[in-house]
Amino acid sequence: MRYVILRAVLSASFAGPIMARVPDPDPDAKAARMEAQMTDDERLSVVWGYMPVPSRKGPAPTPPNIKPTAGYFPPIERLGLPPIFETDAGLGITNPKGLRPDGFATALPSGLALASTFDVALARQSGAMIGSEARSKGFNILLAGGVNLTRDWYGGRNFEYLGEDPLLAGVLAGESIAGVQSQRVVSTVKHFALNSQETLRHSIDAKISEAALRESDLLAFQIAIERGQPGALMCAYNKINAVHSCSNDWLLNGVLRREWGFKGWVMSDWGAVHGPEDMLHGLDQESGAQLDTQVWFDKPLRATLGRTIARQALSTSVKRILRSLNAVGADEAIVETPIDFPAHAAIARKIAAEGMVLLKNDGILPLAASAKRILVVGRYADRGVWSGSGSSQVTPVGGVVIRAPYGGSPYLQVAGFQVVMPSSPWEELKAQLPGAQIDFDTGYAPEVAAVRARSADLVLVFANQWQSESIDHPSLVLPEGQDRLIDILAAANPNMVVVLETGNPVAMPWLGKARAVLEAWYSGQMGGAAIADVLTGRVNPSGRLPITFPMDPGQAPRASPPGLGLLDDGTQQLAVSYTEGADVGYRWYASRSQTPLFAFGHGLSYTRFAYGALKLHAGKDYSATFTVSNVGERSGADVPQLYLVSRDGKPARRLVAFDKVFLAAGETRTLTTKIDPRLLADWSNAAWTLPGGQYGFALGTSAMALGPVQSVRVATRRFKGTNVSESRR
């Protein structure tokens, strides 16, 4: 949807210094020349590396004075190859265990917040910002590009990713990857594939049919790879149909390389390698090797070369790595440079504000000028905003204000910290509303807070739900009695607004008692300011839900994580059948005529929008044209969503196009959107198949709020990739 136009304005909209991409004119030839000059020792040094950070297995055997980061590969100075420094992740440049004294970076909002913007240009801009900070800090590989679909509402890493729809997730991930690589930094795309839960993530066997996988998770990855051209792909811990992801010949060699033509390299997740034969099955590089049972791609691989593994396999893997470094200019020597942190903070604030989703509003927002006494309630709302934890955890500029250890599994003992970012909603509200008296209460004693609430004109309740890598959150209930706190406050003062800081959906038994609900997600280092921007009306909310909020756990395909409570120590074996197949998220609810609490795509504004007649075209290409009008009194942004709702009389529900359009009050704009034929098709007999017949489409404001259906006749087609060959009946 007007993606070419959006790309053209990105450089102008990026507040930081964009480095011109310096691609090699022939990266494959350059890689081949360099690889041919290497010794076997040098080749092996490129295909395995350590994480230069002490772990539960002891210190990393890396040279002294190597900066702590996610991964390190030594330079080959005689060939001009610089050291490879890898860093996490897609929400900013991380500082493992806080070991780097200068390890602060711009902390962006969560992936779900970015997904909620539905903004292609903003995704590209955020990637360019992170890439520029990576390069400025001396890193040339960014372990970003998370595109795993949200199949289950409880997934511990859902907050890092981009929601439940393959089109939305694939497009935004692809644009973010392209932004990263514009800064001479290689980006990964991860975790390939079906890394859908954290419970027993090292041993879970994800069972799914090929057709369902192609139409859902793999389609998201395919779109992201096409759009972003990532230099690397990270395989996952889990098995897929009984074969480990990082050992999966069908997935890595068959689908990824032979079918999709992927030219980059495949790196393992940290501790996901199972033997030197993984190289034959498509794996090129062993990452974080000290977390594996042994360094498989060193002595064990050397011992098999020329025997069970052809020497050419090692050469091919090395050339893939060198080729991707060459292609984006990441093979150039890195000179660390200053970072314009204030400019980057402005980007973080913009993403946070545009990603917030106004779930409910009876007119109380934006905050009325008549509210002179406001009580802010909620743990740490006076200090900052909550963050998700794990390998994506960023140390924000200025440092964190709260870092409380969580404990638990071996992973959480070293990486599980509840972190609060230094942007106080309470302080920001006081700054933006200088004429109001704004008090604060932690809510620790609900009855005391209720007494204070009775004398306020308005109560703002901040409720949180902490999420982290390696654990799932198997309840929709807000933790630590927060639902009870909200109930007590609602009884004391009916003028109550709830602000949610969560990494997943939550239940809202108090929804009928709240006058407004704002989903702020994990909003990054400028989150408090962005929350105040939306509450006061400085920013008109335009976020839309990238995931469905179920009414209760029983509505979902799985009510709780399979294997819940079992220790992920490598001894457990668990198969999970994804019986919903390609009906992920909103498609699942639509297929069962279930009404969720809040639907995918839902989100309110302080203005109103209207759509004109939908016109469809189905010839060689597929497209739709319609108008969007701002019929309210405020300027604002809308996210029109086009869904396939039927195929030849059979009901369907698939997002096939979306856009984000900013309109002044009274403004009307005509939009034309292209439709990827894969979104209309089924995977059958090794190809995409479009059954001929009448296809129905509807514009809507969510997957469950659709306008009139318009139909167009579509001819029968079979095709691979996006090269459509037509065969009419």
NORFEN-V504105 format. One line per field, one symbol per residue. phi: phi as a letter, one per 20 degrees, with the letter a starting at -180 (. if undefined). psi: psi as a letter, one per 30 degrees, with the letter a starting at -180 (. if undefined). Layout:
# NORFEN-V504105
phi=???
psi=???
This chain:
# NORFEN-V504105
phi=.lffffffdfgfeffefeeffdfffbffffffffffeeeffffffedbbeefbgcfeofeedgfmeffafbbcffdffdmeffdddcfafdpeecglmfegdefbfeeffgffffffldffffffffffffffgffenddcdedmfcfffecfegfdgffecnddffgfffffffffffgffdmcfdecbdebmeebeflfecfdedaffffffecffffffffffeelffbcdfdffeclncggfcegffeefffefeemfdedddfffndecrffgffepedbedlffeefbefedfffgfefndecfgfffgfffffffgffffdnfeegedfcfdeffffffffffffffefdeebaeofdfgfffeeccdecqgmfedrcfcedpfefdefgnneecbdfemofgfffdceceddeecegffffffecfededdcbfngdgffffffffeefbdddddcbecbgncedebeffflmfffgfgffffebfecdddedcdbfcfcfegfeeebcdeeleemfdffffffgffenfcefcfcfeceeffbgffegcebfgngnefedneecbdceeffmeeemgfffffdledffbegnfrdceccccdefeddccdfdcbbcadccedddcfaddcfcddfdaclnefbbbfdabbccecfgneccedcdedffffdddeblmbecdffqeddcbebdafdcdefeddbedefbcbdmdeedecee
psi=jheeeeefgeeffkfljkkkkikkfieeeeeeeeeffkleeeeeffgklljhkkafgalkhlllgkkkaekkklliefggjlljjkklafgljlikggfkehgllkjllleeeeeffhjeeeeeeeeeeeeeeeefggkgkkiahkgkkjekfgkfgeffagafkeeeeeeeeeeeeeeeffghkkklklkjlhiflfkhfffkjjklleeeeefceeeeeeeeeeefhkflkkllelljhgkkefgjeeeeedeeeeefgkfaljllljggkglfffeegfkfkjkhffflfljegceeeeffkfcfkkffeeeeeeeeeeeeeeeggffkkkjkllkieeeeeeeeeeeeeffkjjekjgffklkkffjfjkkkkkkgffealllllafgkkjlkfllfkikkeableeffffjkjkklijjeeeeeeefiffljjlkkfgejeeeeeeeefglfkkjkjkljkllkfkljhkfkklhgfeeeeeeeefejfikkkkkjlgllllifgeffkfkkkjfajgafgeeeeeeeeefgekjkgkkkflkjlelffflekflkkgkfkkigffkkkkkjiffbfikbfeeeefghkjleklkfkkllgaklkkakkkkkibelklkkllkkjgagkllklikkkkkfljhfkkljkkflllkkkklkfkkkkkkkkkkffffllkkhglkkjklakkklkklflfgilakkklkkklkkklkbgjkkkjk.
